Amino acid sequence: MSKEEAILLLIISAGAFVVPFISRRLMLPSAVGEIIFGLFIGIFFSQTEKTFSIIHFLGSLGFLILMYLAGLEINFEKIKTTPRKNLIIYSVSIITVILLSFLTVIYIEQPKINILIYLTVAIGLLYPVLKDSNLLKTDFAQSTLIIASIGEVISLVFISGFFMYFKYGLSKETFIHLFEIYLFFFIAYITLKLFQLYAWWNPEKAYRLIKTDDPTETAVRANFANMFVFVALASLLGLEYIIGAFFGGMLFAMVFKKRHEIQEKISSFGYGFLIPVFFIEVGLRFDLFQLLKKEIILGAVTISITVLLIRMIASIPLPLAGFSIKETFAFPFALSMPLTLLVAIATLGMETGVINQEYASMIILASLISGTVYPWLFKFIIRL
């Protein structure tokens, strides 16, 4: 480790501790504050950011844990008990978002990556916003989380398919890669069934995988082993590694219903340091002064407004599923803050050469705008 990287690690560690307090005082989500903090310190370290291998490793590990936790947060039991009529209406809403995203990009002739930006849904920021608003146990919050969970799974499938198409086009390699994707899901399905069979025949041993009072921390080890196995499998099959982390968490959630304690433990481990490092490192990759350019700001605002308008149209059928007028108005704001996946799209887009740094900066700024303004507007509408 160079002296410069050691100094940067010291600053990031201090920032990961202090930023949540400042963000709370400014009524900002912690993730937004951490990205902004990274942008500011990037002014002094931007020239040598690529040499910070340890910080990049910690950030990448934080990203994996973030996606694994996103998979863990999906409540499959709630989805199973949701009336069929409501699930159909939720599906119509999600399909509307997808169709409008394609139509908007095609009609206005925007870059194809905007399809991903417009259709992406994530629960990474939505969950803490609902928790902070004391809504988490309400029917509205649970229904919104179900829609967001389904949307996030679909979003990740589209993200994987988009970057596959960009890399291979319509060629022989594409069909080989599609087979690899099928193989990944087949292995995931077999793993799920084996997990369920093991838990059925060995309930006491299976309980160790979610128990948190074990001195050897078997549950933590099992979750990290599960995460890295699926990350490695996804990478071997040519998929984005975040897909592996997400589906690893999702499969664990399918098998273990009473996972709240271990979920909290992994969450505290991730959100305690590694996930903040990821968001700070994202800020480090971008030039603050570039984000303040007029064209970047206009583009980011346009993206943020378009995302919201698409979800406003998609929320029209929701009163048929029992949503009140106020909840229907609040819903588009709840689904318009996919900060974590927008950051992922910008990061992957730049790494694969789909977009340049300027366009990635626009996406990051859009994620900051939506992650700052829309949670506040959501809370304001709910409190009316």
Secondary structure, 3 states (H helix, E strand, C coil): CCHHHHHHHHHHHHHHHHHHHHHHHCCCCHHHHHHHHHHHHHHHHHHHHHHCHHHHHHHHHHHHHHHHHHHHCCCHHHHHHCCHHHHHHHHHHHHHHHHHHHHHHHHHCCCCHHHHHHHCCCCCCHHHHHHHCCCCCCHHHHHHHHHHHHHHHHHHHHHHHHHHHHHHCCCHHHHHHHHHHHHHHHHHHHHHHHHHHHHHHCHHHHHCCCCCCCCCCHHHHHHHHHHHHHHHHHHHCCCCHHHHHHHHHHHHHHHCCCCHHHHHHHHHHHHHHHHHHHHHHHHHCCCHHHHCCHHHHHHHHHHHHHHHHHHHHHCCCHHHHCCCHHHHHHHHHHCCCCHHHHHHHHHHHHHHCCCCHHHHHHHHHHHHHHHHHHHHHHHHHHHC
